[in-house]
Amino acid sequence: MAIHVHFDGGGSRYRVRVGSRHLGTYRCPFFGAARTLLEEGVPRHELLIMHREGSPIVSMQGLVGEAAALTVIENDVRGPDIGRYQPPPRQRHL
């Protein structure tokens, strides 16, 4: 499954689409899109491929289930780095 990413231009947000469908807007487009697709029922073993809008070059690829468990960590101590995704406290019960 291919996703296409477009920089939204404000606040480091990226619009993601699958085909002609807008999937969402994310700070970490590859990992965020994987979580949305997983919630929508896409199989964990489905290959996810990310292209920047208008480019045939593969920017990132991985399995939906593995990508959904990751995020980019960037703070005063660490980053940018790839680490384990922790949902915000209000979503941890899911």
Stockholm file with secondary structure:
# STOCKHOLM 1.0

chainA/1-94         MAIHVHFDGGGSRYRVRVGSRHLGTYRCPFFGAARTLLEEGVPRHELLIMHREGSPIVSMQGLVGEAAALTVIENDVRGPDIGRYQPPPRQRHL
#=GR chainA/1-94 SS CEEEEEECSSTTCEEEEETTEEEEEESSHHHHHHHHHHHTTCCTTCEEEEEETTCCSEEEEEEHHHHHTEEEECSSSSCSEEEECCCCGGGTTC
#=GC SS_cons        CEEEEEECSSTTCEEEEETTEEEEEESSHHHHHHHHHHHTTCCTTCEEEEEETTCCSEEEEEEHHHHHTEEEECSSSSCSEEEECCCCGGGTTC
//
